[in-house]
Amino acid sequence: MKKEELILFPYIRKMLKKFKDGTFVADAPYFRSLRNPIMVMMREHENEGDRFGRIAALTQNYTPPADACDTYRVTYTLLEEFAHDLHRHLHLENNILFPRAIQHEEKMQAVAAK
């Protein structure tokens, strides 16, 4: 998350602002293309999805034992809510934000190449 917040998202915001303003980034970022850090983020997202798949399996899909205390039940409920929020977050980034950012970068590169 730190890499996203400190590097990737600020660059995407800057790029989109310049795209909207009709100005273009003259020099490429040190990571050359958004595809590079996005590929890393998507691998990390896949790892987190796998991790929560294992947690769901270990908890029988967040089902506490019949004799579980209230704290145990609340913990399972919160864990399940977190998993749903995480999956929604990963979907939005992987399937909406990242493809659109790459698309805008490609448009900017095409215009800059002219």
PyMOL CGO cylinders between C-alpha atoms (Angstrom):
from pymol import cmd
from pymol.cgo import CYLINDER

trace = [
    CYLINDER, 0.00, 0.00, 0.00, 2.85, 2.35, 0.77, 0.3, 1, 1, 1, 1, 1, 1,
    CYLINDER, 2.85, 2.35, 0.77, 4.18, 2.07, -2.79, 0.3, 1, 1, 1, 1, 1, 1,
    CYLINDER, 4.18, 2.07, -2.79, 0.72, 2.78, -4.18, 0.3, 1, 1, 1, 1, 1, 1,
    CYLINDER, 0.72, 2.78, -4.18, 0.16, 5.81, -1.96, 0.3, 1, 1, 1, 1, 1, 1,
    CYLINDER, 0.16, 5.81, -1.96, 3.63, 7.33, -2.29, 0.3, 1, 1, 1, 1, 1, 1,
    CYLINDER, 3.63, 7.33, -2.29, 4.56, 6.54, -5.89, 0.3, 1, 1, 1, 1, 1, 1,
    CYLINDER, 4.56, 6.54, -5.89, 1.89, 5.07, -8.13, 0.3, 1, 1, 1, 1, 1, 1,
    CYLINDER, 1.89, 5.07, -8.13, -1.21, 7.07, -7.23, 0.3, 1, 1, 1, 1, 1, 1,
    CYLINDER, -1.21, 7.07, -7.23, 0.57, 10.46, -7.15, 0.3, 1, 1, 1, 1, 1, 1,
    CYLINDER, 0.57, 10.46, -7.15, 2.02, 9.74, -10.59, 0.3, 1, 1, 1, 1, 1, 1,
    CYLINDER, 2.02, 9.74, -10.59, -1.39, 8.72, -11.96, 0.3, 1, 1, 1, 1, 1, 1,
    CYLINDER, -1.39, 8.72, -11.96, -2.97, 11.89, -10.54, 0.3, 1, 1, 1, 1, 1, 1,
    CYLINDER, -2.97, 11.89, -10.54, -0.20, 14.05, -12.03, 0.3, 1, 1, 1, 1, 1, 1,
    CYLINDER, -0.20, 14.05, -12.03, -0.46, 12.30, -15.37, 0.3, 1, 1, 1, 1, 1, 1,
    CYLINDER, -0.46, 12.30, -15.37, -4.25, 12.63, -15.55, 0.3, 1, 1, 1, 1, 1, 1,
    CYLINDER, -4.25, 12.63, -15.55, -4.09, 16.32, -14.61, 0.3, 1, 1, 1, 1, 1, 1,
    CYLINDER, -4.09, 16.32, -14.61, -1.56, 16.97, -17.37, 0.3, 1, 1, 1, 1, 1, 1,
    CYLINDER, -1.56, 16.97, -17.37, -3.64, 14.92, -19.80, 0.3, 1, 1, 1, 1, 1, 1,
    CYLINDER, -3.64, 14.92, -19.80, -6.75, 16.92, -18.91, 0.3, 1, 1, 1, 1, 1, 1,
    CYLINDER, -6.75, 16.92, -18.91, -4.86, 20.22, -19.19, 0.3, 1, 1, 1, 1, 1, 1,
    CYLINDER, -4.86, 20.22, -19.19, -3.44, 19.22, -22.56, 0.3, 1, 1, 1, 1, 1, 1,
    CYLINDER, -3.44, 19.22, -22.56, 0.12, 19.33, -21.26, 0.3, 1, 1, 1, 1, 1, 1,
    CYLINDER, 0.12, 19.33, -21.26, 2.25, 16.25, -21.19, 0.3, 1, 1, 1, 1, 1, 1,
    CYLINDER, 2.25, 16.25, -21.19, 4.97, 14.86, -18.99, 0.3, 1, 1, 1, 1, 1, 1,
    CYLINDER, 4.97, 14.86, -18.99, 8.17, 15.44, -20.93, 0.3, 1, 1, 1, 1, 1, 1,
    CYLINDER, 8.17, 15.44, -20.93, 10.32, 12.96, -19.07, 0.3, 1, 1, 1, 1, 1, 1,
    CYLINDER, 10.32, 12.96, -19.07, 9.36, 9.41, -18.32, 0.3, 1, 1, 1, 1, 1, 1,
    CYLINDER, 9.36, 9.41, -18.32, 9.10, 8.33, -14.69, 0.3, 1, 1, 1, 1, 1, 1,
    CYLINDER, 9.10, 8.33, -14.69, 11.97, 6.26, -13.29, 0.3, 1, 1, 1, 1, 1, 1,
    CYLINDER, 11.97, 6.26, -13.29, 9.75, 3.17, -13.63, 0.3, 1, 1, 1, 1, 1, 1,
    CYLINDER, 9.75, 3.17, -13.63, 9.50, 3.90, -17.39, 0.3, 1, 1, 1, 1, 1, 1,
    CYLINDER, 9.50, 3.90, -17.39, 5.86, 2.91, -17.79, 0.3, 1, 1, 1, 1, 1, 1,
    CYLINDER, 5.86, 2.91, -17.79, 2.87, 2.51, -15.51, 0.3, 1, 1, 1, 1, 1, 1,
    CYLINDER, 2.87, 2.51, -15.51, 2.73, -1.10, -16.65, 0.3, 1, 1, 1, 1, 1, 1,
    CYLINDER, 2.73, -1.10, -16.65, 5.78, -1.91, -14.50, 0.3, 1, 1, 1, 1, 1, 1,
    CYLINDER, 5.78, -1.91, -14.50, 4.54, -0.82, -11.05, 0.3, 1, 1, 1, 1, 1, 1,
    CYLINDER, 4.54, -0.82, -11.05, 1.00, -1.90, -11.93, 0.3, 1, 1, 1, 1, 1, 1,
    CYLINDER, 1.00, -1.90, -11.93, 2.25, -5.39, -12.72, 0.3, 1, 1, 1, 1, 1, 1,
    CYLINDER, 2.25, -5.39, -12.72, 3.93, -5.49, -9.29, 0.3, 1, 1, 1, 1, 1, 1,
    CYLINDER, 3.93, -5.49, -9.29, 0.76, -4.23, -7.57, 0.3, 1, 1, 1, 1, 1, 1,
    CYLINDER, 0.76, -4.23, -7.57, -1.39, -6.81, -9.34, 0.3, 1, 1, 1, 1, 1, 1,
    CYLINDER, -1.39, -6.81, -9.34, 0.93, -9.61, -8.19, 0.3, 1, 1, 1, 1, 1, 1,
    CYLINDER, 0.93, -9.61, -8.19, 0.68, -8.28, -4.64, 0.3, 1, 1, 1, 1, 1, 1,
    CYLINDER, 0.68, -8.28, -4.64, -3.11, -8.09, -4.99, 0.3, 1, 1, 1, 1, 1, 1,
    CYLINDER, -3.11, -8.09, -4.99, -3.18, -11.70, -6.16, 0.3, 1, 1, 1, 1, 1, 1,
    CYLINDER, -3.18, -11.70, -6.16, -1.12, -12.72, -3.12, 0.3, 1, 1, 1, 1, 1, 1,
    CYLINDER, -1.12, -12.72, -3.12, -3.55, -10.95, -0.79, 0.3, 1, 1, 1, 1, 1, 1,
    CYLINDER, -3.55, -10.95, -0.79, -6.52, -12.56, -2.51, 0.3, 1, 1, 1, 1, 1, 1,
    CYLINDER, -6.52, -12.56, -2.51, -4.87, -15.95, -2.06, 0.3, 1, 1, 1, 1, 1, 1,
    CYLINDER, -4.87, -15.95, -2.06, -4.13, -15.20, 1.59, 0.3, 1, 1, 1, 1, 1, 1,
    CYLINDER, -4.13, -15.20, 1.59, -7.76, -14.34, 2.28, 0.3, 1, 1, 1, 1, 1, 1,
    CYLINDER, -7.76, -14.34, 2.28, -8.88, -17.42, 0.37, 0.3, 1, 1, 1, 1, 1, 1,
    CYLINDER, -8.88, -17.42, 0.37, -6.84, -19.48, 2.81, 0.3, 1, 1, 1, 1, 1, 1,
    CYLINDER, -6.84, -19.48, 2.81, -8.31, -17.57, 5.76, 0.3, 1, 1, 1, 1, 1, 1,
    CYLINDER, -8.31, -17.57, 5.76, -11.83, -18.21, 4.46, 0.3, 1, 1, 1, 1, 1, 1,
    CYLINDER, -11.83, -18.21, 4.46, -11.04, -21.92, 4.13, 0.3, 1, 1, 1, 1, 1, 1,
    CYLINDER, -11.04, -21.92, 4.13, -9.51, -22.12, 7.60, 0.3, 1, 1, 1, 1, 1, 1,
    CYLINDER, -9.51, -22.12, 7.60, -12.54, -20.41, 9.14, 0.3, 1, 1, 1, 1, 1, 1,
    CYLINDER, -12.54, -20.41, 9.14, -15.09, -22.46, 7.16, 0.3, 1, 1, 1, 1, 1, 1,
    CYLINDER, -15.09, -22.46, 7.16, -16.11, -19.29, 5.32, 0.3, 1, 1, 1, 1, 1, 1,
    CYLINDER, -16.11, -19.29, 5.32, -15.99, -17.13, 8.46, 0.3, 1, 1, 1, 1, 1, 1,
    CYLINDER, -15.99, -17.13, 8.46, -18.32, -19.43, 10.39, 0.3, 1, 1, 1, 1, 1, 1,
    CYLINDER, -18.32, -19.43, 10.39, -17.42, -19.45, 14.08, 0.3, 1, 1, 1, 1, 1, 1,
    CYLINDER, -17.42, -19.45, 14.08, -17.78, -22.68, 16.03, 0.3, 1, 1, 1, 1, 1, 1,
    CYLINDER, -17.78, -22.68, 16.03, -21.19, -23.26, 17.61, 0.3, 1, 1, 1, 1, 1, 1,
    CYLINDER, -21.19, -23.26, 17.61, -19.77, -22.77, 21.10, 0.3, 1, 1, 1, 1, 1, 1,
    CYLINDER, -19.77, -22.77, 21.10, -17.85, -19.57, 20.23, 0.3, 1, 1, 1, 1, 1, 1,
    CYLINDER, -17.85, -19.57, 20.23, -18.06, -16.59, 22.57, 0.3, 1, 1, 1, 1, 1, 1,
    CYLINDER, -18.06, -16.59, 22.57, -19.34, -13.20, 21.37, 0.3, 1, 1, 1, 1, 1, 1,
    CYLINDER, -19.34, -13.20, 21.37, -15.82, -11.82, 20.92, 0.3, 1, 1, 1, 1, 1, 1,
    CYLINDER, -15.82, -11.82, 20.92, -14.96, -14.75, 18.68, 0.3, 1, 1, 1, 1, 1, 1,
    CYLINDER, -14.96, -14.75, 18.68, -18.14, -14.22, 16.65, 0.3, 1, 1, 1, 1, 1, 1,
    CYLINDER, -18.14, -14.22, 16.65, -17.52, -10.49, 16.26, 0.3, 1, 1, 1, 1, 1, 1,
    CYLINDER, -17.52, -10.49, 16.26, -13.95, -11.19, 15.15, 0.3, 1, 1, 1, 1, 1, 1,
    CYLINDER, -13.95, -11.19, 15.15, -15.16, -13.55, 12.42, 0.3, 1, 1, 1, 1, 1, 1,
    CYLINDER, -15.16, -13.55, 12.42, -17.78, -11.03, 11.29, 0.3, 1, 1, 1, 1, 1, 1,
    CYLINDER, -17.78, -11.03, 11.29, -15.22, -8.21, 11.11, 0.3, 1, 1, 1, 1, 1, 1,
    CYLINDER, -15.22, -8.21, 11.11, -12.75, -10.44, 9.30, 0.3, 1, 1, 1, 1, 1, 1,
    CYLINDER, -12.75, -10.44, 9.30, -15.38, -11.34, 6.71, 0.3, 1, 1, 1, 1, 1, 1,
    CYLINDER, -15.38, -11.34, 6.71, -16.30, -7.66, 6.23, 0.3, 1, 1, 1, 1, 1, 1,
    CYLINDER, -16.30, -7.66, 6.23, -12.64, -6.82, 5.78, 0.3, 1, 1, 1, 1, 1, 1,
    CYLINDER, -12.64, -6.82, 5.78, -12.27, -9.58, 3.19, 0.3, 1, 1, 1, 1, 1, 1,
    CYLINDER, -12.27, -9.58, 3.19, -15.24, -8.23, 1.21, 0.3, 1, 1, 1, 1, 1, 1,
    CYLINDER, -15.24, -8.23, 1.21, -13.85, -4.69, 1.36, 0.3, 1, 1, 1, 1, 1, 1,
    CYLINDER, -13.85, -4.69, 1.36, -10.43, -5.94, 0.28, 0.3, 1, 1, 1, 1, 1, 1,
    CYLINDER, -10.43, -5.94, 0.28, -11.87, -7.81, -2.71, 0.3, 1, 1, 1, 1, 1, 1,
    CYLINDER, -11.87, -7.81, -2.71, -13.87, -4.74, -3.77, 0.3, 1, 1, 1, 1, 1, 1,
    CYLINDER, -13.87, -4.74, -3.77, -10.73, -2.60, -3.44, 0.3, 1, 1, 1, 1, 1, 1,
    CYLINDER, -10.73, -2.60, -3.44, -8.68, -5.04, -5.51, 0.3, 1, 1, 1, 1, 1, 1,
    CYLINDER, -8.68, -5.04, -5.51, -11.38, -5.23, -8.17, 0.3, 1, 1, 1, 1, 1, 1,
    CYLINDER, -11.38, -5.23, -8.17, -11.59, -1.45, -8.51, 0.3, 1, 1, 1, 1, 1, 1,
    CYLINDER, -11.59, -1.45, -8.51, -7.84, -1.08, -8.88, 0.3, 1, 1, 1, 1, 1, 1,
    CYLINDER, -7.84, -1.08, -8.88, -7.15, -4.12, -11.06, 0.3, 1, 1, 1, 1, 1, 1,
    CYLINDER, -7.15, -4.12, -11.06, -10.14, -3.83, -13.39, 0.3, 1, 1, 1, 1, 1, 1,
    CYLINDER, -10.14, -3.83, -13.39, -10.92, -0.12, -13.51, 0.3, 1, 1, 1, 1, 1, 1,
    CYLINDER, -10.92, -0.12, -13.51, -8.18, 2.22, -12.27, 0.3, 1, 1, 1, 1, 1, 1,
    CYLINDER, -8.18, 2.22, -12.27, -5.12, 0.43, -13.59, 0.3, 1, 1, 1, 1, 1, 1,
    CYLINDER, -5.12, 0.43, -13.59, -6.43, -0.25, -17.13, 0.3, 1, 1, 1, 1, 1, 1,
    CYLINDER, -6.43, -0.25, -17.13, -7.66, 3.33, -17.47, 0.3, 1, 1, 1, 1, 1, 1,
    CYLINDER, -7.66, 3.33, -17.47, -4.36, 4.75, -16.24, 0.3, 1, 1, 1, 1, 1, 1,
    CYLINDER, -4.36, 4.75, -16.24, -2.44, 2.63, -18.74, 0.3, 1, 1, 1, 1, 1, 1,
    CYLINDER, -2.44, 2.63, -18.74, -4.82, 3.72, -21.49, 0.3, 1, 1, 1, 1, 1, 1,
    CYLINDER, -4.82, 3.72, -21.49, -4.23, 7.40, -20.66, 0.3, 1, 1, 1, 1, 1, 1,
    CYLINDER, -4.23, 7.40, -20.66, -0.47, 6.89, -20.51, 0.3, 1, 1, 1, 1, 1, 1,
    CYLINDER, -0.47, 6.89, -20.51, -0.54, 5.29, -23.97, 0.3, 1, 1, 1, 1, 1, 1,
    CYLINDER, -0.54, 5.29, -23.97, -2.61, 8.20, -25.35, 0.3, 1, 1, 1, 1, 1, 1,
    CYLINDER, -2.61, 8.20, -25.35, -0.16, 10.70, -23.89, 0.3, 1, 1, 1, 1, 1, 1,
    CYLINDER, -0.16, 10.70, -23.89, 2.80, 8.82, -25.34, 0.3, 1, 1, 1, 1, 1, 1,
    CYLINDER, 2.80, 8.82, -25.34, 1.14, 8.73, -28.78, 0.3, 1, 1, 1, 1, 1, 1,
    CYLINDER, 1.14, 8.73, -28.78, 0.48, 12.47, -28.71, 0.3, 1, 1, 1, 1, 1, 1,
    CYLINDER, 0.48, 12.47, -28.71, 3.97, 13.25, -27.40, 0.3, 1, 1, 1, 1, 1, 1,
    CYLINDER, 3.97, 13.25, -27.40, 5.52, 11.13, -30.16, 0.3, 1, 1, 1, 1, 1, 1,
    CYLINDER, 5.52, 11.13, -30.16, 3.91, 13.25, -32.88, 0.3, 1, 1, 1, 1, 1, 1,
]
cmd.load_cgo(trace, "trace")
